[in-house]
Each structure stands twice: as C-alpha cells, then as structure tokens.
Amino acid sequence: MNSSSLTRNIIGLAVVTLMLIAGARFQSITAQTTEPAPAQQQEDGWAAIKIDEGLLFVWNVKEAHFTMAIKGKDIKPLNDPDHIFFRVDGMVFQLQMAAIGEFARDAAEKKLDDRAILAAHRDWEVKFLEDLLKSKLNVRTFNVKLSNGADASLWQFDMPATANSEASKQIYLTSVNKNYVLLLNIALTSGVTEENSRKYLLETMASLKKSSDTIDVQKLAESIRAGTRP
C-alpha cells in the first residue's frame, strides 16, 4: 500500500496523557495505545499527546518531523490500521503525507514550485478516485496562503450518488513539507458544515511546527506536563 491510500479507502495525568502510536512503515501505520516508549523507538512513526485544547499530533517519519494541534472537546482515534483518522467533535478528520516522488518524480528537474506540486498531487488523487468511483468528479480548487506565508491548496468535490456514502462532500487542504505533501481532510456528513470544515482545516494547518530533527515525544510530553513546552 502506498501513501496515497489516504483518499483511497474512504486520550494518567489530568492534563497530559501520552499515547504512542507505533508504526514502523511510512505507508501503513498501525494504531495502538502503549506506554511511553524510549526515544530511539520514536524515530519512525506518529504519536498524539493529550493537551488542554485536544491533541498535539507528532509526526516522525523519514526526514519529516513536525507537530500539529488537533483541537476539539471530544477526540477519538478511529480504528483503521492503514490511515490516520480522528473523530473530532463529530467530524471525521484525516491526516496523511504523500511522497512527492510518487506523483511528480521530475519535480526537482523541472523546478516545480509548491503550487505546481500541489496541483500535480491533487490531479493524481482525483484520477484514482474517478477510476475507483467510475464517476467524473467536479473538483473546485482554491489557492490559499497559510498564516506563515506558505502556499497551500484547498480543494473539494461532491461525492457522487453512486458512491452510496454518508459523506456528501470531501474537503482537502494540502501543503508541501520537504519532500512530501501534507494533506488534511474532512468528510462532510450530517451536522458538519462546509464553512466550519474549511475554517478548521486552515486553523489546524496554521498550528504546524516543523523540526529539522526527530522530535523526542517523551521529552515533549514531559515539557507539556511541566508547563514548559517550547
């Protein structure tokens, strides 16, 4: 299974509880709650740390390392071994990364900028979905600037009636992160509005903090507990 499968198969302590989600492979990450693991076991996987606002998501896979706040009053990970899904206050929220080399191998040679890379990623995912659903998708795309000035792509489509899905629409927000595209997604179901979904995706992406080194999850959790989080 490759990392593009994100679209293809449509938290102790009162303040901080550490949930380590172990996963040795980038493409298929198995979710399980464990006791805090030694730092050397955190080099390739993702974790979620309970914070007052919801969860602090930590990504340590390949050369990409970052944290992102997933805010909400009621957040639960969904049981899917191959994807990262959370139910956030009734919304189904997904996060994943796709290697640029999977869909634009000549990106460096052609010196593609972020917008071109994001467009190539969108087209790659949409083509697969159209083949899978046997239906042409009417995709709407909006180029946006994140709060840090980086380019991002907000794109969405209505689910075709033939999909027989509880979701009426899928909304995605993507941005380039080193050699990957980071994708956030919300599926619009009953009670979830398009406006609120867009706002949530943008606010979540705005909380992204990149690191040049592997993030020590244990150390980070302890700093949050002590109130000294950087």
C-alpha positions, -999 to +999 in steps of 0.1 A: +000+000+000+014+034-009+010+067+009-017+079-015-041+054+000-053+082+023-080+091-001-084+056-014-103+039+013-127+064+022-065+104+254-028+091+338-024+127+342-052+152+343-035+175+318-013+153+297-017+116+287+008+103+262-005+080+235+022+065+214+010+051+181+036+026+169+043+021+133+074+010+115+064+018+080+055+051+063+028+036+042+010+015+067+009+028+103-008+005+129-025+025+157-023+011+192-021+027+226+010+019+246+031+031+274+057+058+266+085+043+245+122+051+247+132+080+224+150+056+200+118+039+193+101+071+182+121+076+150+096+063+126+060+067+135+035+092+149+021+100+183-006+120+199-002+138+232-033+149+252-033+187+258-060+210+272-071+220+237-073+185+224-043+166+210-008+175+199+000+154+170+036+145+165+050+131+132+084+114+129+085+096+096+115+096+073+130+130+072+098+148+080+093+159+116+065+182+129+038+188+155+003+200+149-026+208+172-058+189+166-083+209+187-116+197+200-136+188+231-142+152+221-114+135+200-111+098+194-088+079+170-107+057+146-097+021+143-080+020+109-046+003+106-037+019+074-048+055+078-047+083+104-083+092+113-098+110+143-134+118+151-133+154+163-165+167+178-185+147+153-162+154+123-142+127+106-107+142+103-079+126+084-041+134+082-016+119+059+016+125+039+024+116+003+059+115-011+063+139-040+083+112-058+052+091-060+033+115-083+059+140-096+092+123-099+106+150-121+096+179-097+133+188-089+144+185-125+115+207-137+120+230-107+083+229-099+072+254-073+048+245-044+017+254-063+026+232-092+035+203-069+001+206-051-017+207-084+000+175-095-008+158-062-045+168-065-047+156-101-031+123-091-055+116-063-085+127-083-077+105-112-076+074-089-108+084-073-126+089-106-114+054-117-125+039-084-159+055-083-164+053-120-176+088-120-163+122-131-157+145-101-163+182-103-133+194-083-132+230-071-097+243-062-087+274-042-051+286-039-046+299-003-018+314+017-012+300+052-005+322+082+032+316+077+030+328+041+034+294+025+012+283-004-015+258+001-043+242-019-079+239-007-098+216-029-131+198-027-157+178-045-192+164-040-195+127-035-213+111-064-246+095-056-233+062-069-208+061-040-236+054-015-216+073+011-227+090+043-204+119+033-219+145+009-186+162+002-149+158+008-127+189+016-089+188+015-061+212+025-026+204+013+008+220+017+043+210+008+065+197+036+101+189+025+098+160+000+061+153+009+027+168+006+008+171+039-029+165+035-057+173+059-092+161+051-127+164+065-157+145+051-189+164+053-216+144+070-248+154+087-243+183+110-209+193+096-208+224+075-186+234+047-177+267+062-167+253+096-147+225+079-127+249+058-120+270+089-110+240+110-086+228+083-069+262+079-066+267+117-052+232+121-026+236+094-017+270+109-006+252+141+021+232+122+056+235+137+084+218+117+115+204+132+148+196+115+154+168+139+135+138+152+111+150+179+115+133+213+079+125+222+087+116+258+106+148+264+079+169+247+051+153+268+071+160+300+076+196+290+039+200+284+031+184+318+056+208+334+042+238+316+075+245+298+065+235+263+086+254+238 
